[in-house]
Amino acid sequence: MRIMRITFADMFSGAGLFSAGAVRAGMTPAFAIDLSKDAIASYNRNVAPVGVVGSTLDAHDVPKVDVLLAGPPCQGFSTLGRQDPLDARNALALTVPEWAARCDASVVIVENVPPFLRSAKWQELAASFRALGYAVEAWELEAADHGAAQLRRRSFTIASRIGTIAAPESVAGPHRTAGSVLAEPVDPDDPMHVWPTPAGIAASRIALVPPKGDKRDIMRQAPELCPPSWAKVGCQATDVWGRIDPDRPVNTLRCTFQNPSKGRYLHPVENRTLSLREGARLQGVPDDWTFVGRPYPVARQIGNGVPVPLAEAVCRAVAEAMRRASARPLAA
């Protein structure tokens, strides 16, 4: 029996982690676009040579596809940011329905942070989709429930012309742990197994953090290494300068995961942050991927992506619904 071929385009594609999940779910990439030259170079190297550098606000020759993926900027909605309703990037989400109409997509998947679903921009987005004949539903999914070794809750807005699509079910069994991922051996010649070498006060602080510890341990043992702001913050932001707990999924991997002051990103036992390869693995990226760019832009490409196992679960649910819909007999 011939399997239905499902093509997709990816807006705001980044390096292609969302697309990687779609490919694993049996979809075929036809087009991708992002503003970052490095990210598109990574996409073309690791996913498929269909990416172009550009803005979604500009006119592009976009092919007809079955599915449109979109991960518009989340900074204006994220609880890790300012949640600024006036952030100019928020309006980029409203370009997605226009692209859906141009692509003639049967299904559109818009990924973002959960607060996006409670924003005025989401209401505008949903109304635009409905005006084009799409039914709209929204899912909130936890990456760790779908095979990622990471606690990363994301929203998915599903605009469908094929009827209701059921959200993917959680993977049975316990969550995959960060320790199980970090224990996997790394090829010593892997160019992505690199991290900033700590020095000076940073090195002294890291050496004081015990397993599963954080900045509170530094404050207790060596207050002279701590700025006054740490005392003022008190019990807030305790994950900074923290070691990853190997017995649970890692916290949300941000694009600054190689900076210990930005979160619980210290290796569980070694006195360093995560390597780029370890960060990629925690996002579900396979080891045969190599990213284009200097270390910080690469970390950004990794941290800004959708965990690949979560992307695969979402895209598989959509692909299966599309195949069921195509197999339905036509009404008499």
NURORO-237483 format. One record per residue (C-alpha): x, z, y; residue in one letter. Coordinates in pm, 1 decimal. Layout:
REM residues N
X, Z, Y, A
...
***
This chain:
REM residues 332
0.0, 0.0, 0.0, M
134.8, -96.7, 342.8, R
197.6, 203.9, 569.2, I
68.5, 167.8, 923.8, M
352.0, 114.3, 1173.3, R
315.4, 345.0, 1475.1, I
520.6, 262.1, 1783.7, T
586.9, 498.0, 2073.4, F
734.0, 518.5, 2422.4, A
890.9, 832.2, 2569.7, D
862.9, 920.4, 2941.3, M
1106.8, 1178.3, 3081.7, F
1283.8, 1130.2, 2750.4, S
1601.6, 1325.6, 2819.5, G
1844.7, 1281.5, 2533.2, A
1562.9, 1214.7, 2289.1, G
1482.5, 1537.7, 2103.9, L
1106.8, 1474.9, 2132.6, F
1165.4, 1119.5, 2011.3, S
1374.7, 1247.2, 1720.4, A
1074.1, 1447.1, 1602.5, G
854.4, 1138.4, 1633.5, A
1099.6, 933.6, 1426.5, V
1102.5, 1202.6, 1157.5, R
722.7, 1184.2, 1157.5, A
743.5, 813.0, 1076.1, G
702.0, 661.5, 1422.5, M
913.1, 378.8, 1566.8, T
1068.4, 403.5, 1916.1, P
999.0, 108.4, 2145.7, A
1087.3, 234.8, 2493.3, F
1228.1, 542.9, 2669.0, A
1298.4, 627.5, 3032.4, I
1478.9, 906.5, 3213.6, D
1660.2, 954.2, 3544.5, L
1979.9, 1081.4, 3380.0, S
2237.3, 816.9, 3285.8, K
2407.2, 1056.3, 3045.2, D
2078.9, 1150.0, 2876.5, A
1980.2, 785.4, 2828.2, I
2326.7, 707.6, 2691.7, A
2277.8, 991.4, 2441.3, S
1929.3, 859.8, 2357.0, Y
2058.1, 509.1, 2293.5, N
2343.7, 642.1, 2082.5, R
2141.2, 879.4, 1863.5, N
1776.6, 763.0, 1856.7, V
1754.5, 388.3, 1926.8, A
1891.4, 148.4, 2192.1, P
1561.7, 127.8, 2380.1, V
1627.0, 368.4, 2668.7, G
1650.8, 273.1, 3035.5, V
1758.9, 473.3, 3338.5, V
1488.5, 498.5, 3600.8, G
1201.7, 684.1, 3762.1, S
847.9, 690.6, 3626.1, T
735.5, 633.8, 3985.7, L
880.7, 281.7, 3980.9, D
747.2, -32.9, 3815.3, A
892.6, -110.0, 3472.0, H
824.3, -367.9, 3204.4, D
670.7, -135.1, 2945.5, V
570.9, -260.4, 2601.1, P
235.3, -192.1, 2439.6, K
265.4, 109.2, 2209.3, V
42.5, 324.6, 1992.0, D
164.3, 661.7, 2120.6, V
304.2, 773.6, 2454.1, L
520.9, 1085.9, 2465.4, L
581.2, 1261.9, 2796.1, A
769.6, 1577.2, 2889.8, G
734.9, 1593.2, 3270.5, P
945.5, 1849.8, 3460.2, P
834.3, 2206.4, 3393.8, C
1027.3, 2396.1, 3662.9, Q
724.3, 2432.1, 3888.8, G
519.9, 2589.5, 3608.1, F
775.2, 2788.0, 3404.2, S
776.6, 3167.8, 3414.2, T
1157.7, 3138.3, 3410.3, L
1141.5, 2963.3, 3746.0, G
959.7, 3013.4, 4073.6, R
624.9, 2874.3, 3947.4, Q
593.8, 2694.5, 4278.2, D
265.5, 2498.8, 4298.8, P
418.7, 2293.4, 4581.0, L
721.7, 2181.9, 4376.5, D
730.8, 1803.4, 4427.2, A
822.0, 1753.9, 4060.4, R
480.9, 1888.8, 3953.4, N
313.3, 1565.4, 4063.2, A
519.6, 1360.5, 3817.6, L
282.0, 1469.2, 3541.2, A
11.4, 1263.8, 3712.1, L
207.2, 942.7, 3645.4, T
143.6, 980.4, 3271.3, V
-216.3, 845.9, 3265.1, P
-103.5, 541.1, 3465.0, E
163.9, 471.6, 3206.7, W
-81.9, 533.6, 2922.8, A
-307.7, 262.3, 3065.4, A
-15.4, 20.6, 3100.1, R
107.6, 92.3, 2747.6, C
-248.9, 80.3, 2609.3, D
-161.1, 390.8, 2405.7, A
-421.5, 521.5, 2162.4, S
-278.3, 874.3, 2183.0, V
-75.2, 1048.4, 2453.1, V
120.0, 1371.5, 2394.9, I
224.4, 1564.6, 2706.2, V
464.1, 1852.7, 2644.7, E
522.9, 2134.5, 2892.6, N
534.7, 2513.4, 2929.3, V
209.7, 2702.0, 2853.5, P
132.0, 2790.2, 3219.9, P
99.1, 2416.8, 3285.1, F
-237.6, 2428.9, 3107.1, L
-367.5, 2675.0, 3365.1, R
-251.9, 2479.6, 3669.1, S
-443.6, 2259.7, 3911.8, A
-214.9, 1969.7, 3814.3, K
-330.8, 1998.0, 3452.0, W
-693.3, 1978.7, 3564.8, Q
-609.9, 1661.1, 3757.9, E
-421.1, 1521.8, 3459.9, L
-709.5, 1588.7, 3218.9, A
-960.6, 1434.2, 3459.3, A
-746.9, 1119.6, 3489.7, S
-726.9, 1085.0, 3112.1, F
-1103.4, 1131.3, 3072.7, R
-1165.4, 864.8, 3337.0, A
-965.1, 626.7, 3116.3, L
-1178.5, 706.0, 2809.9, G
-954.3, 961.5, 2641.9, Y
-1077.1, 1285.8, 2487.6, A
-849.2, 1570.5, 2594.1, V
-748.4, 1883.6, 2407.5, E
-461.5, 2129.3, 2445.4, A
-244.2, 2319.3, 2200.3, W
-4.5, 2609.7, 2249.9, E
250.8, 2622.4, 1970.1, L
545.9, 2847.5, 1889.3, E
856.0, 2656.3, 1775.7, A
953.6, 2928.7, 1527.7, A
618.6, 2879.7, 1349.2, D
714.0, 2519.5, 1275.6, H
1063.0, 2554.0, 1130.7, G
1283.9, 2602.8, 1438.1, A
1518.3, 2902.9, 1450.2, A
1403.6, 2963.7, 1807.3, Q
1127.2, 3146.7, 1991.8, L
1004.8, 2877.2, 2227.7, R
634.1, 2852.2, 2304.4, R
522.7, 2512.7, 2438.5, R
200.0, 2345.3, 2536.9, S
89.3, 2003.2, 2416.4, F
-187.9, 1812.2, 2588.6, T
-334.6, 1554.8, 2351.7, I
-525.7, 1263.7, 2504.7, A
-688.8, 1064.4, 2224.6, S
-895.7, 751.3, 2182.8, R
-920.0, 799.5, 1805.5, I
-1122.1, 1120.1, 1796.8, G
-1025.3, 1484.3, 1757.7, T
-676.9, 1560.3, 1628.2, I
-615.9, 1893.5, 1457.6, A
-311.1, 2097.4, 1561.2, A
-38.4, 2133.0, 1298.2, P
-50.5, 2442.0, 1079.9, E
232.4, 2693.9, 1087.3, S
500.9, 2674.4, 819.9, V
445.3, 2931.0, 547.0, A
692.3, 3216.5, 504.6, G
922.0, 3406.2, 738.7, P
1075.4, 3249.2, 1045.5, H
1413.7, 3084.0, 1018.8, R
1677.2, 3312.5, 1170.2, T
1951.0, 3236.7, 1419.8, A
2200.9, 3390.8, 1179.5, G
2114.0, 3141.3, 904.6, S
2188.1, 2853.9, 1144.6, V
2506.7, 3000.8, 1291.8, L
2643.6, 3082.2, 944.7, A
2652.7, 2713.6, 850.2, E
3012.6, 2583.1, 859.8, P
3108.0, 2346.5, 1140.5, V
3350.0, 2057.0, 1097.8, D
3669.8, 2170.9, 1275.2, P
3701.5, 1821.4, 1424.7, D
3348.4, 1828.6, 1570.2, D
3394.4, 1746.1, 1942.9, P
3079.9, 1942.3, 2026.6, M
3196.5, 2270.8, 1874.9, H
3328.6, 2384.9, 2213.0, V
3245.8, 2664.2, 2457.6, W
3383.9, 2799.5, 2786.2, P
3681.4, 3026.8, 2721.7, T
3595.9, 3366.0, 2872.5, P
3855.1, 3518.3, 3103.2, A
3896.3, 3809.2, 3342.2, G
3594.1, 4033.6, 3394.3, I
3376.5, 3807.4, 3180.0, A
3606.8, 3849.4, 2880.3, A
3619.9, 4227.0, 2935.2, S
3241.2, 4251.3, 2949.0, R
3185.6, 4040.6, 2638.0, I
3431.9, 4250.1, 2435.4, A
3222.6, 4561.5, 2505.3, L
2893.2, 4422.2, 2379.2, V
2821.8, 4542.1, 2021.7, P
2612.5, 4349.4, 1767.1, P
2259.2, 4298.7, 1908.7, K
2377.1, 4466.6, 2232.4, G
2347.5, 4353.6, 2592.8, D
2441.7, 4440.4, 2951.2, K
2317.2, 4798.8, 2909.8, R
2608.4, 4863.0, 2677.0, D
2850.3, 4733.1, 2940.0, I
2689.7, 4952.7, 3206.8, M
2722.7, 5259.3, 2986.2, R
3081.5, 5200.7, 2873.6, Q
3239.8, 5043.3, 3181.1, A
3034.9, 5079.7, 3501.2, P
3337.0, 4957.8, 3697.4, E
3280.5, 4612.1, 3544.2, L
2920.6, 4601.4, 3666.6, C
2800.3, 4484.3, 4009.1, P
2565.2, 4715.6, 4205.0, P
2281.8, 4467.9, 4149.4, S
2270.9, 4557.9, 3780.4, W
2177.5, 4917.1, 3860.1, A
1915.5, 4800.6, 4110.9, K
1752.4, 4571.5, 3856.5, V
1728.9, 4862.1, 3611.4, G
1548.5, 4785.9, 3286.4, C
1471.1, 4426.5, 3386.4, Q
1665.9, 4126.5, 3254.6, A
1816.2, 4323.6, 2967.2, T
1883.2, 4010.8, 2761.6, D
2162.2, 3892.8, 2992.9, V
2512.8, 3941.8, 2855.5, W
2337.0, 3995.1, 2523.9, G
2439.8, 3908.6, 2170.5, R
2207.5, 3697.5, 1961.1, I
2024.0, 3895.1, 1693.6, D
2112.8, 3711.5, 1370.0, P
1807.7, 3853.4, 1190.9, D
1548.6, 3675.4, 1405.7, R
1502.5, 3342.5, 1583.1, P
1706.6, 3302.8, 1899.4, V
1533.8, 3340.6, 2236.0, N
1437.0, 3023.7, 2426.4, T
1749.5, 2813.8, 2457.4, L
1781.6, 2718.1, 2824.5, R
2014.2, 2453.8, 2966.5, C
2245.1, 2739.9, 3076.4, T
2298.2, 2871.1, 2723.5, F
2676.3, 2865.8, 2767.3, Q
2652.7, 3117.8, 3051.9, N
2622.7, 3478.6, 2925.8, P
2469.0, 3591.8, 3255.2, S
2163.3, 3372.3, 3189.8, K
2036.3, 3523.1, 2867.0, G
2106.3, 3648.4, 2514.8, R
2351.0, 3370.6, 2435.2, Y
2659.6, 3553.0, 2306.6, L
2761.1, 3478.6, 1949.8, H
2643.0, 3754.7, 1713.0, P
2999.2, 3868.8, 1628.0, V
3252.1, 3649.3, 1809.1, E
3347.9, 3715.1, 2172.2, N
3212.5, 3392.2, 2314.6, R
2893.2, 3208.3, 2396.4, T
2735.3, 2950.1, 2170.8, L
2914.9, 2621.8, 2124.1, S
2739.2, 2298.6, 2214.8, L
2701.9, 2218.5, 1845.3, R
2549.8, 2560.2, 1772.2, E
2304.5, 2517.2, 2058.0, G
2210.2, 2173.7, 1927.3, A
2156.8, 2313.1, 1577.6, R
1928.0, 2585.1, 1714.2, L
1724.8, 2303.5, 1870.3, Q
1706.7, 2132.7, 1530.7, G
1942.9, 1848.9, 1627.0, V
2133.1, 1703.5, 1329.0, P
2512.6, 1721.1, 1321.8, D
2554.3, 1343.4, 1331.6, D
2434.7, 1345.6, 1692.4, W
2695.2, 1344.1, 1968.2, T
2591.5, 1365.3, 2331.8, F
2733.0, 1175.7, 2629.3, V
2870.3, 1364.5, 2929.2, G
3071.6, 1666.6, 3033.5, R
2990.6, 2007.8, 2877.9, P
2734.2, 2132.6, 3130.6, Y
2532.1, 1806.0, 3138.9, P
2539.5, 1806.9, 2757.9, V
2415.4, 2167.5, 2747.6, A
2141.4, 2060.0, 2986.2, R
2040.4, 1771.9, 2758.8, Q
2022.0, 2012.5, 2466.4, I
1842.3, 2297.0, 2642.7, G
1585.9, 2076.1, 2816.8, N
1464.7, 1918.6, 2493.0, G
1176.0, 1999.2, 2262.4, V
1298.5, 2165.5, 1941.0, P
1305.5, 1879.7, 1693.1, V
1110.5, 2061.1, 1415.6, P
830.4, 2140.7, 1661.5, L
827.1, 1781.8, 1791.4, A
810.0, 1655.2, 1433.5, E
515.5, 1883.1, 1349.3, A
318.8, 1765.4, 1652.7, V
396.4, 1397.9, 1599.0, C
320.8, 1419.4, 1227.4, R
-24.1, 1563.1, 1303.4, A
-87.2, 1272.5, 1541.3, V
50.9, 1009.0, 1301.3, A
-162.9, 1135.6, 1013.7, E
-473.5, 1133.3, 1234.3, A
-398.0, 776.2, 1343.2, M
-357.3, 660.4, 984.9, R
-682.9, 826.6, 883.4, R
-858.8, 664.1, 1177.6, A
-723.7, 318.5, 1086.8, S
-849.3, 359.9, 729.5, A
-1209.6, 438.6, 830.1, R
-1457.8, 162.6, 748.5, P
-1611.4, -10.3, 1049.1, L
-1966.4, 94.7, 1136.8, A
-2234.0, -149.8, 1022.5, A
***
